[in-house]
Amino acid sequence: MLPIPTRTAVAVFFAVLVCLVVGALAGSLAATVIGATGMIGLAAALAATMPVGRRVRRQRLEFAWWLGHGDPGAGGGAVVPGAPFDVRCFMRHRGLEPLLLASLEPIVPGGATRVDDEADSLALAASARTEFTFRFVAPAVGRVVLHGLAVTLHGPLGLFAVPLYFPNPLVIKVLPQAAARMPTQARVMPGLPVERSGAALLAPHGGGTELRELREMRPGDPFKSIAWKPSARRGKLLVREVDQEVQETRYVVLDASGTMRGGEPGRRKLDHAIEAVAAEARRTLASGDRFGVITVDGRVLAHVAPRDGAAHVLRVFDALLAATEVVDQDLTDVDDDEVCAIVGRYVRQQDGVDFSVAPSGRPGSGAWNVSLLVRHVGKALAAEEAKEEPVVASSPATAMLRRFCRVRGIPLPYRPDPRDGSKGPGLAASLRELVQKSFGPMSITVITDLDGLGDPAPLVAAVKLLRLHGHEVTFVVPDGPSFTSAPRTPLEKDLVEVYARGERRRADEMRALLAPMGVALTIAAASDAPAMLLWKATNRRGGRARVAVGA
């Protein structure tokens, strides 16, 4: 790559150009000599700078970086939104002369912001390894990829600079805030799941662990539950009513459609919901209960079956993170040709390999050689992808290109609105799946903004079926206007008001349909703390859930 002029070189060029013009118009020999000398000096500086890039490559300047696990602000090794995390780097210079690198710029196309205050230059000692650090902040849960480091190397007198790029993808998973508050050890009890102790309270007749009340004996009460001494004092048979801790099953069905994704990263309804689900998963598993999650957008995107134990929270986090990086053909707003062009341009910039083919058959800006591009991408995936994740695509080649976009953090625009009214039936299908797979009473929370729901009848029918099977169901609806930026003009204010009225109308209509079944609907604002949002929605009276016998 040819050297690029610095601001100093540009200023010098215009100065000597003025001298030449003045010398030519005024017939000034001195001005002409000064201008010609300046031009010769610029040409000499350019000639001296041109071999700098080749010399550095010949000296094998090496670059590497890695995530600084365990650094302050990284959540003990977990990168979470809003908390600074460090990326450690080193440059190994094998040459015999020192170098000065300027304009160090990590290539992070969205997903993280650099917040360190270090100088934007780096002095490399000869035949030595130099370490330095970048600090970033991620706004939301997702995958952050640092694609490489762009630097410039100044030539003699600082008049020209040689741009250098070190491609070295570094993938960083940004987990929910709950990952920074992971308990040291979750409650894990021996025995079968139905025998283990959890946080929910069961009210059995007979044995138990916590006395609730003394009452008169009724037909069907076991004799071992009789309280003999109180019965003798009152002259009638009394039985002990006790509460016993049993293991509860908590499920969350999360709407991950395009209507939940509007806005800035970190302030979207989906971001708030993910943080709430992660916090509820951590709390539930820490208390010894089981937790499961389903993400839905017209169809089930991910289904994590309910389990207990500390390790299960990582499965939940992976499912929530996957909801932020969907690349499937039926859910994104790009076709196969556009995906091929996106990957082709990325590979050309990142790897320096051009797979575009002009009509004449030579590399250019025309079509893409898909077979060679897929072969190149396949080698990268084999080295970087831990396991092959399924992707919905029209062909195996396109599926590989879409998987590459997910692994390298190349964003594909998500489909903004649910198509063909699939949102309501998709949520209903996920709830009916819970009826088929359940083996006991569950507490289920559905998080959806109701936008684009279409006909609510299938969803209401599925909720009714769950209630008939004894399951508790709760709806949490994000308050859309609270997640939008403050309006700046009268027109924006009117649009936000119209949007808010539509949101309230949908919530009121759904609340009226759910109330006869004993299903509560809670509105969640952006200002509500995600850590306790779902717990408060499920336990509105502040106590633990009581599971009735025979429910």
C-alpha positions as CSV (number, residue, x, y, z in Angstrom):
1,M,0.0,0.0,0.0
2,L,1.3,3.4,-0.9
3,P,2.2,5.8,1.9
4,I,-0.4,8.5,2.8
5,P,0.5,12.1,3.5
6,T,0.1,13.5,7.0
7,R,-1.3,16.9,7.9
8,T,2.2,18.2,8.0
9,A,2.9,17.0,4.5
10,V,-0.3,18.6,3.2
11,A,0.6,21.9,4.8
12,V,4.1,21.8,3.3
13,F,2.7,20.9,-0.1
14,F,0.4,23.9,-0.3
15,A,3.2,26.2,1.1
16,V,5.7,25.2,-1.7
17,L,2.9,25.3,-4.2
18,V,2.2,28.9,-3.3
19,C,5.9,29.6,-3.6
20,L,6.0,28.2,-7.1
21,V,2.9,30.2,-8.2
22,V,4.3,33.4,-6.7
23,G,7.7,32.7,-8.4
24,A,6.1,32.1,-11.7
25,L,3.8,35.1,-11.6
26,A,6.1,37.6,-10.0
27,G,9.3,36.3,-11.6
28,S,10.9,35.8,-8.2
29,L,13.9,33.5,-8.5
30,A,14.0,33.0,-4.7
31,A,10.4,31.9,-4.5
32,T,10.8,29.5,-7.4
33,V,14.0,28.0,-5.8
34,I,12.2,27.6,-2.4
35,G,9.2,26.0,-4.1
36,A,11.2,23.6,-6.2
37,T,13.4,22.6,-3.2
38,G,10.3,21.9,-1.2
39,M,8.8,19.7,-3.9
40,I,12.1,17.8,-4.2
41,G,12.1,17.3,-0.4
42,L,8.5,16.0,-0.4
43,A,9.4,13.6,-3.2
44,A,12.5,12.4,-1.3
45,A,10.5,11.9,1.9
46,L,7.9,9.8,-0.1
47,A,10.6,7.7,-1.7
48,A,12.2,7.1,1.7
49,T,8.8,6.1,3.3
50,M,7.8,3.6,0.6
51,P,10.1,0.8,1.7
52,V,9.2,1.1,5.3
53,G,6.2,-1.2,5.0
54,R,8.2,-3.9,3.2
55,R,10.9,-3.6,5.8
56,V,8.5,-4.1,8.7
57,R,6.9,-7.1,7.1
58,R,10.3,-8.5,6.4
59,Q,11.2,-8.1,10.1
60,R,8.0,-10.0,11.0
61,L,6.3,-7.6,13.3
62,E,3.9,-9.8,15.4
63,F,0.7,-8.9,17.1
64,A,-1.6,-10.8,19.5
65,W,-4.3,-10.0,22.0
66,W,-6.4,-11.7,24.5
67,L,-9.2,-11.0,27.1
68,G,-7.9,-10.0,30.5
69,H,-9.9,-12.5,32.6
70,G,-10.3,-11.7,36.2
71,D,-9.4,-8.0,35.8
72,P,-11.4,-5.5,37.9
73,G,-14.7,-4.7,36.2
74,A,-14.8,-7.9,34.3
75,G,-17.1,-9.7,36.8
76,G,-14.5,-12.1,37.9
77,G,-13.8,-13.3,34.3
78,A,-17.3,-12.7,32.8
79,V,-17.7,-9.7,30.5
80,V,-21.1,-8.0,31.2
81,P,-22.8,-5.0,29.8
82,G,-21.7,-1.6,31.2
83,A,-18.6,-2.9,33.0
84,P,-15.2,-2.1,31.5
85,F,-13.1,-5.0,30.4
86,D,-9.5,-5.1,29.4
87,V,-8.0,-6.6,26.3
88,R,-4.2,-7.3,26.7
89,C,-2.0,-7.0,23.7
90,F,1.6,-7.3,22.7
91,M,3.8,-6.4,19.7
92,R,7.0,-8.3,19.1
93,H,9.5,-6.4,17.0
94,R,12.4,-8.5,15.7
95,G,14.2,-5.6,13.9
96,L,17.4,-3.8,14.9
97,E,15.9,-0.3,14.9
98,P,13.1,1.1,17.2
99,L,9.8,1.9,15.6
100,L,7.0,4.3,16.5
101,L,3.5,3.2,15.8
102,A,0.8,5.9,15.7
103,S,-3.1,5.9,15.5
104,L,-3.6,2.5,17.1
105,E,-7.2,1.7,16.2
106,P,-8.9,-1.7,17.2
107,I,-11.4,-2.6,14.5
108,V,-14.7,-3.2,16.4
109,P,-17.7,-2.6,14.1
110,G,-20.3,-1.9,16.8
111,G,-20.9,-3.9,19.9
112,A,-18.3,-2.2,22.1
113,T,-16.8,1.2,22.7
114,R,-13.2,2.0,23.6
115,V,-12.9,3.9,26.9
116,D,-9.2,3.9,27.8
117,D,-7.2,7.1,28.0
118,E,-3.9,5.8,26.9
119,A,-1.8,7.7,24.3
120,D,-2.6,6.8,20.7
121,S,1.0,5.9,19.9
122,L,3.3,3.1,20.8
123,A,7.1,3.0,20.9
124,L,8.6,-0.4,20.0
125,A,12.1,-1.2,21.2
126,A,14.4,-3.1,18.9
127,S,14.4,-6.9,19.3
128,A,11.8,-6.8,22.1
129,R,8.2,-7.5,23.1
130,T,6.1,-4.5,24.1
131,E,2.8,-5.0,26.0
132,F,-0.1,-2.6,26.1
133,T,-3.9,-2.7,27.0
134,F,-7.1,-1.5,25.5
135,R,-10.3,-1.0,27.6
136,F,-13.8,-1.4,26.2
137,V,-17.4,-1.3,27.4
138,A,-20.1,-3.4,25.8
139,P,-23.7,-1.9,25.9
140,A,-25.7,-5.1,25.7
141,V,-25.5,-8.9,25.8
142,G,-24.1,-10.4,22.6
143,R,-21.0,-11.3,20.7
144,V,-18.2,-8.7,20.4
145,V,-15.5,-9.5,17.8
146,L,-12.3,-7.5,17.6
147,H,-11.3,-8.1,14.0
148,G,-7.8,-6.6,14.0
149,L,-5.6,-3.7,14.8
150,A,-5.0,-0.8,12.4
151,V,-1.9,1.3,12.9
152,T,0.3,3.8,11.0
153,L,4.0,3.9,10.8
154,H,5.6,7.3,10.1
155,G,8.4,7.8,7.7
156,P,11.3,10.4,7.8
157,L,10.3,13.8,9.2
158,G,6.8,12.5,9.8
159,L,5.6,13.7,6.3
160,F,4.2,10.4,5.2
161,A,2.8,7.4,7.0
162,V,2.4,3.7,6.0
163,P,-0.9,2.1,7.1
164,L,-0.6,-1.4,8.5
165,Y,-3.3,-3.8,9.5
166,F,-3.0,-6.9,11.7
167,P,-6.0,-9.2,11.2
168,N,-6.5,-11.3,14.3
169,P,-10.1,-11.9,15.2
170,L,-10.8,-12.1,18.9
171,V,-14.3,-13.2,19.9
172,I,-15.7,-12.1,23.3
173,K,-19.0,-13.2,24.7
174,V,-20.9,-10.5,26.7
175,L,-23.0,-12.3,29.2
176,P,-26.0,-10.9,31.2
177,Q,-25.3,-8.8,34.4
178,A,-26.3,-11.9,36.4
179,A,-23.0,-13.5,35.4
180,A,-21.1,-11.0,37.5
181,R,-23.1,-12.0,40.5
182,M,-22.8,-15.8,40.2
183,P,-23.2,-17.6,43.5
184,T,-20.3,-19.6,44.7
185,Q,-22.4,-22.7,45.0
186,A,-26.0,-23.5,44.2
187,R,-28.2,-25.7,46.4
188,V,-28.1,-29.2,44.9
189,M,-30.1,-31.9,46.8
190,P,-29.7,-35.7,46.3
191,G,-32.6,-37.8,45.1
192,L,-35.1,-37.6,42.2
193,P,-36.2,-34.1,41.1
194,V,-39.7,-34.5,42.7
195,E,-38.0,-35.4,46.0
196,R,-35.5,-32.5,46.2
197,S,-36.0,-29.5,48.3
198,G,-36.4,-26.1,46.7
199,A,-37.9,-22.7,47.3
200,A,-41.6,-23.4,46.6
201,L,-43.9,-24.3,49.5
202,L,-46.2,-27.4,49.3
203,A,-49.1,-27.7,51.7
204,P,-49.5,-31.5,52.3
205,H,-51.6,-33.3,54.9
206,G,-49.2,-34.9,57.3
207,G,-45.5,-34.7,57.4
208,G,-43.6,-31.5,56.7
209,T,-41.0,-29.1,57.9
210,E,-42.8,-25.8,58.8
211,L,-46.0,-25.5,60.9
212,R,-48.6,-23.4,59.2
213,E,-51.7,-23.8,61.4
214,L,-53.8,-26.1,63.7
215,R,-57.3,-26.9,62.4
216,E,-60.1,-29.4,63.1
217,M,-59.7,-32.8,61.6
218,R,-61.6,-33.4,58.4
219,P,-62.4,-36.7,56.6
220,G,-59.4,-37.9,54.7
221,D,-56.7,-36.4,57.0
222,P,-54.1,-39.1,58.0
223,F,-54.0,-40.1,61.7
224,K,-50.3,-39.3,61.9
225,S,-51.1,-35.6,61.4
226,I,-53.2,-35.4,64.6
227,A,-51.8,-33.1,67.3
228,W,-52.7,-35.1,70.3
229,K,-51.8,-32.7,73.1
230,P,-53.6,-29.7,71.6
231,S,-56.6,-32.0,70.9
232,A,-56.7,-33.1,74.5
233,R,-56.7,-29.5,75.7
234,R,-59.5,-28.4,73.4
235,G,-61.5,-31.6,73.6
236,K,-61.6,-32.2,69.8
237,L,-59.4,-33.6,67.2
238,L,-56.9,-31.2,65.7
239,V,-54.4,-31.8,62.9
240,R,-51.2,-30.0,62.0
241,E,-51.2,-28.2,58.7
242,V,-47.6,-27.8,57.6
243,D,-45.6,-26.4,54.7
244,Q,-42.9,-28.4,53.1
245,E,-40.3,-27.1,50.7
246,V,-40.4,-28.9,47.3
247,Q,-38.5,-28.3,44.1
248,E,-40.4,-25.9,41.8
249,T,-40.1,-25.7,38.0
250,R,-39.8,-22.2,36.5
251,Y,-40.2,-21.6,32.8
252,V,-39.8,-18.3,30.8
253,V,-41.0,-18.0,27.3
254,L,-39.2,-15.0,25.7
255,D,-40.5,-13.2,22.6
256,A,-37.3,-12.5,20.5
257,S,-39.1,-11.0,17.4
258,G,-38.1,-7.9,15.6
259,T,-40.5,-5.7,17.5
260,M,-38.5,-6.4,20.7
261,R,-35.2,-5.3,19.0
262,G,-35.9,-1.7,18.0
263,G,-33.7,1.0,19.5
264,E,-30.1,1.4,20.6
265,P,-28.2,-1.6,21.9
266,G,-28.6,-1.7,25.7
267,R,-31.9,0.1,25.7
268,R,-33.9,-2.3,23.7
269,K,-36.9,-4.3,25.1
270,L,-35.0,-7.5,24.3
271,D,-31.9,-6.4,26.2
272,H,-34.0,-5.6,29.3
273,A,-35.9,-8.9,29.0
274,I,-32.7,-10.9,28.6
275,E,-31.3,-9.3,31.8
276,A,-34.5,-10.1,33.6
277,V,-34.5,-13.8,32.5
278,A,-30.8,-14.2,33.4
279,A,-31.4,-12.8,36.9
280,E,-34.4,-15.0,37.5
281,A,-32.5,-18.0,36.3
282,R,-29.6,-17.3,38.7
283,R,-32.1,-16.7,41.6
284,T,-34.1,-19.9,40.8
285,L,-31.1,-22.2,40.4
286,A,-29.4,-20.7,43.5
287,S,-32.5,-21.7,45.6
288,G,-32.3,-25.3,44.3
289,D,-35.3,-25.1,41.9
290,R,-35.4,-26.0,38.2
291,F,-35.3,-23.4,35.4
292,G,-36.0,-23.6,31.7
293,V,-36.3,-21.0,28.9
294,I,-37.7,-20.9,25.4
295,T,-37.0,-18.1,22.9
296,V,-39.6,-17.7,20.1
297,D,-40.1,-15.7,16.9
298,G,-42.8,-17.4,14.9
299,R,-41.1,-20.7,15.8
300,V,-39.0,-21.9,18.7
301,L,-35.4,-20.5,18.3
302,A,-34.0,-22.2,21.4
303,H,-35.4,-24.5,24.1
304,V,-33.4,-25.1,27.3
305,A,-35.2,-27.9,29.2
306,P,-35.6,-27.2,33.0
307,R,-32.8,-28.5,35.2
308,D,-31.1,-27.6,38.4
309,G,-27.5,-27.1,39.4
310,A,-25.0,-24.3,39.0
311,A,-23.8,-25.5,35.6
312,H,-27.3,-25.1,34.1
313,V,-27.2,-21.3,34.3
314,L,-24.5,-21.4,31.5
315,R,-26.9,-23.2,29.2
316,V,-29.5,-20.5,29.9
317,F,-27.0,-17.8,29.2
318,D,-26.0,-19.4,25.9
319,A,-29.6,-19.5,24.8
320,L,-30.1,-15.9,25.6
321,L,-26.9,-14.8,23.9
322,A,-27.9,-16.8,20.8
323,A,-31.1,-14.8,20.6
324,T,-29.0,-11.7,19.9
325,E,-27.1,-13.1,17.0
326,V,-29.7,-14.8,14.8
327,V,-28.6,-15.2,11.2
328,D,-31.4,-17.5,9.8
329,Q,-32.8,-16.8,6.4
330,D,-36.4,-16.6,7.5
331,L,-35.6,-14.2,10.3
332,T,-33.2,-11.7,8.7
333,D,-33.9,-9.1,6.1
334,V,-31.2,-10.1,3.6
335,D,-31.3,-12.6,0.8
336,D,-28.6,-15.1,-0.3
337,D,-26.9,-12.7,-2.8
338,E,-26.7,-10.0,-0.2
339,V,-25.2,-12.4,2.4
340,C,-22.6,-13.5,-0.2
341,A,-21.7,-9.9,-0.9
342,I,-21.4,-9.0,2.8
343,V,-19.1,-12.0,3.5
344,G,-17.1,-11.4,0.3
345,R,-16.4,-7.7,1.2
346,Y,-15.4,-8.8,4.7
347,V,-13.0,-11.4,3.5
348,R,-11.4,-9.0,1.0
349,Q,-10.9,-6.4,3.8
350,Q,-9.9,-8.9,6.6
351,D,-8.0,-11.6,4.8
352,G,-6.8,-9.7,1.7
353,V,-8.4,-12.2,-0.6
354,D,-10.7,-11.0,-3.4
355,F,-13.3,-13.5,-4.6
356,S,-15.3,-11.0,-6.7
357,V,-15.5,-11.8,-10.4
358,A,-16.2,-9.2,-13.1
359,P,-17.9,-10.1,-16.3
360,S,-14.5,-10.4,-18.0
361,G,-13.6,-13.1,-15.5
362,R,-11.1,-11.0,-13.6
363,P,-11.4,-9.9,-9.9
364,G,-13.4,-6.7,-9.6
365,S,-16.7,-5.4,-8.4
366,G,-19.0,-7.8,-10.2
367,A,-20.4,-11.2,-9.1
368,W,-18.8,-13.5,-6.5
369,N,-17.1,-16.8,-7.0
370,V,-19.3,-18.5,-4.4
371,S,-17.6,-21.9,-4.4
372,L,-14.2,-20.5,-3.7
373,L,-15.6,-18.1,-1.1
374,V,-17.4,-20.9,0.7
375,R,-14.2,-23.0,0.7
376,H,-12.3,-20.2,2.2
377,V,-15.0,-19.6,4.9
378,G,-15.2,-23.3,5.6
379,K,-11.5,-23.4,6.6
380,A,-12.0,-20.5,8.9
381,L,-15.1,-22.1,10.6
382,A,-13.2,-25.4,11.1
383,A,-10.6,-23.5,13.0
384,E,-12.8,-21.2,15.0
385,E,-16.2,-22.8,15.5
386,A,-16.4,-25.1,18.5
387,K,-19.4,-27.0,17.2
388,E,-21.5,-26.7,14.1
389,E,-24.6,-24.7,15.0
390,P,-27.6,-25.3,12.7
391,V,-28.7,-22.4,10.5
392,V,-31.9,-22.1,8.4
393,A,-30.8,-21.3,4.8
394,S,-31.7,-22.2,1.3
395,S,-28.6,-24.3,0.7
396,P,-25.6,-25.7,2.5
397,A,-23.3,-23.1,1.0
398,T,-25.5,-20.2,2.2
399,A,-25.8,-21.8,5.6
400,M,-22.0,-21.8,5.9
401,L,-21.8,-18.1,4.9
402,R,-24.5,-17.3,7.5
403,R,-22.7,-19.3,10.2
404,F,-19.5,-17.4,9.3
405,C,-21.4,-14.1,9.9
406,R,-22.4,-15.3,13.4
407,V,-19.0,-16.5,14.4
408,R,-17.2,-13.3,13.2
409,G,-19.9,-11.0,14.6
410,I,-21.0,-9.7,11.2
411,P,-24.4,-8.3,11.9
412,L,-27.3,-9.2,9.5
413,P,-30.3,-6.8,9.7
414,Y,-33.1,-8.6,11.6
415,R,-36.5,-8.7,10.1
416,P,-38.3,-5.7,11.7
417,D,-41.9,-7.1,11.9
418,P,-43.3,-10.7,12.2
419,R,-44.5,-12.0,8.9
420,D,-47.9,-13.5,8.2
421,G,-49.1,-13.1,11.8
422,S,-46.8,-15.8,13.0
423,K,-46.0,-14.2,16.4
424,G,-49.2,-15.3,18.2
425,P,-49.2,-18.9,16.8
426,G,-45.5,-19.2,17.6
427,L,-46.0,-18.2,21.2
428,A,-49.0,-20.5,21.4
429,A,-47.1,-23.5,20.0
430,S,-44.3,-23.0,22.5
431,L,-46.9,-23.0,25.4
432,R,-48.6,-26.2,24.0
433,E,-45.2,-27.8,23.9
434,L,-44.8,-27.2,27.6
435,V,-48.1,-29.0,28.3
436,Q,-46.9,-32.1,26.4
437,K,-43.5,-32.2,28.2
438,S,-44.4,-31.2,31.7
439,F,-44.4,-33.7,34.6
440,G,-45.7,-31.5,37.4
441,P,-47.1,-28.0,38.2
442,M,-44.9,-25.3,36.8
443,S,-44.7,-21.5,37.0
444,I,-44.5,-20.0,33.5
445,T,-43.8,-16.4,32.6
446,V,-44.4,-15.1,29.0
447,I,-42.4,-12.0,28.1
448,T,-43.8,-10.3,25.0
449,D,-44.6,-6.8,23.8
450,L,-47.8,-8.0,22.1
451,D,-46.8,-5.9,19.0
452,G,-47.7,-7.8,15.8
453,L,-49.5,-10.5,17.8
454,G,-52.4,-10.7,15.4
455,D,-55.3,-12.8,16.5
456,P,-54.9,-13.6,20.2
457,A,-57.2,-16.6,20.2
458,P,-54.5,-19.3,19.7
459,L,-52.4,-17.8,22.5
460,V,-55.4,-17.5,24.9
461,A,-56.4,-21.1,24.1
462,A,-52.8,-22.3,24.9
463,V,-52.9,-20.4,28.2
464,K,-56.2,-21.9,29.1
465,L,-54.8,-25.4,28.4
466,L,-51.9,-24.7,30.8
467,R,-54.3,-23.5,33.5
468,L,-56.4,-26.6,33.1
469,H,-53.2,-28.7,33.8
470,G,-52.6,-26.7,37.0
471,H,-49.8,-24.5,35.8
472,E,-49.4,-20.9,37.0
473,V,-49.0,-18.4,34.1
474,T,-47.9,-14.8,34.2
475,F,-47.5,-12.3,31.3
476,V,-44.8,-9.5,31.5
477,V,-45.3,-6.8,28.8
478,P,-42.4,-4.3,28.2
479,D,-43.7,-0.7,28.1
480,G,-42.6,0.4,24.6
481,P,-42.6,4.2,25.1
482,S,-40.3,3.9,28.1
483,F,-37.6,2.3,25.9
484,T,-37.7,5.1,23.3
485,S,-35.6,8.2,23.4
486,A,-37.1,11.4,24.6
487,P,-39.0,13.2,21.8
488,R,-37.2,16.4,20.6
489,T,-39.9,17.8,18.3
490,P,-43.6,18.2,18.5
491,L,-44.0,15.6,15.7
492,E,-41.9,13.1,17.6
493,K,-43.9,13.8,20.7
494,D,-47.2,13.1,18.9
495,L,-45.8,9.9,17.4
496,V,-44.7,8.6,20.8
497,E,-48.1,9.4,22.2
498,V,-49.9,7.5,19.4
499,Y,-47.5,4.6,20.0
500,A,-48.1,4.6,23.7
501,R,-51.9,4.5,23.2
502,G,-51.6,1.5,20.9
503,E,-49.4,-0.2,23.5
504,R,-51.9,0.4,26.3
505,R,-54.8,-0.7,24.1
506,R,-53.1,-4.0,23.3
507,A,-52.2,-4.6,27.0
508,D,-55.8,-3.8,28.2
509,E,-57.3,-6.1,25.6
510,M,-55.0,-9.0,26.5
511,R,-55.5,-8.4,30.3
512,A,-59.3,-8.6,29.8
513,L,-58.8,-12.0,28.0
514,L,-56.4,-13.4,30.6
515,A,-58.1,-12.2,33.8
516,P,-61.0,-14.8,33.8
517,M,-58.4,-17.5,33.9
518,G,-56.5,-16.0,36.8
519,V,-53.6,-15.0,34.7
520,A,-51.9,-11.7,35.7
521,L,-50.4,-9.2,33.2
522,T,-47.7,-6.9,34.4
523,I,-46.3,-3.9,32.6
524,A,-42.5,-3.6,32.8
525,A,-40.9,-0.2,32.2
526,A,-37.3,0.5,31.2
527,S,-36.6,2.0,34.7
528,D,-37.6,-1.3,36.4
529,A,-34.6,-3.2,37.7
530,P,-34.3,-6.4,35.8
531,A,-32.8,-8.3,38.8
532,M,-36.2,-8.7,40.5
533,L,-38.6,-8.0,37.7
534,L,-39.9,-11.5,37.1
535,W,-39.8,-12.4,40.8
536,K,-42.1,-9.5,41.6
537,A,-44.4,-10.2,38.7
538,T,-44.8,-13.8,39.9
539,N,-45.0,-13.1,43.6
540,R,-47.1,-9.9,43.7
541,R,-47.9,-10.2,47.3
542,G,-44.3,-10.6,48.4
543,G,-44.5,-14.2,49.6
544,R,-43.2,-17.5,48.2
545,A,-45.5,-19.3,45.8
546,R,-47.7,-21.9,47.4
547,V,-48.4,-25.0,45.3
548,A,-51.8,-26.5,46.2
549,V,-52.1,-30.3,46.5
550,G,-53.5,-31.9,43.4
551,A,-53.0,-28.8,41.2
